[in-house]
Amino acid sequence: MGRYRPPRKRGSRYITPEGEAALRAELHQLWKVERPQVTSAVHEAAKNGDRSENGDYIYGKKRLREIDGRVRFLNKRLEELQVVDRAPDDHDKVYFGAWVTLEDDDGEEQRYRIVGPDEFDLKQGKLSMDSPMARSLLGKRLDDEVTVRSPAGEQRFYITGISY
């Protein structure tokens, strides 16, 4: 049986200016720095003769394929992304790019920023706009109650702060 994987659903095409800069920096790093180094290493390894048992050659070719695949993805993705660099007129409502402070029933606060799917990182408090939590937050106002369904069950939060 083959390794067929059905195509993934594309994420939303919105991104913050910081997220776009990070993707462009990754593209530059891969294309201008890492790929030339790996190409040079593969070239040197190829000079050593038998390529079938040459670990440097085999690993280098594999790494080149990974780099080329990521570069193709980044080029296509950067073409279709739309940078959202303007704050909305209504600052009391949750839109893309907002920092939202939530309080649960126990009084514990959490702070998230709603960002595009290409830049989410929960350790940094960046929540993908395609996630169930973000979808339930979008369009809500200050002091609104938000119910989020999760595998652990329903959770209830209160919006205590919104900033851009």
Secondary structure as UniProt FT lines:
FT   STRAND          14..15
FT   HELIX           17..28
FT   HELIX           29..34
FT   HELIX           35..46
FT   TURN            47..48
FT   TURN            52..53
FT   HELIX           55..80
FT   STRAND          82..83
FT   TURN            91..92
FT   TURN            96..97
FT   STRAND          99..104
FT   TURN            105..106
FT   STRAND          109..115
FT   TURN            117..118
FT   HELIX           122..124
FT   STRAND          126..128
FT   TURN            129..130
FT   HELIX           132..137
FT   TURN            138..139
FT   TURN            142..143
FT   STRAND          145..150
FT   TURN            151..152
FT   STRAND          153..163
//
